[in-house]
Amino acid sequence: PAKYLPELQKINYKGVTGNIVFDPKGDIKDGTLTLYTYKGGKREQLAVVK
């Protein structure tokens, strides 16, 4: 962590889904998580968490 956390903080990448930026702990800033389940072989969205 002492080596890679400072490097993660330098990342500011404009991706297809939005900007990719990390906080001092190495967590993605303003990240979104989409949860899915599968029922009867079909994907079903459960929730979108920001």
Beta strands, then each sheet from edge to edge (+ up, - down):
strand 1: 12-15
strand 2: 18-21
strand 3: 33-39
strand 4: 42-49
sheet 1: 1+ 2-
sheet 2: 3+ 4-
end
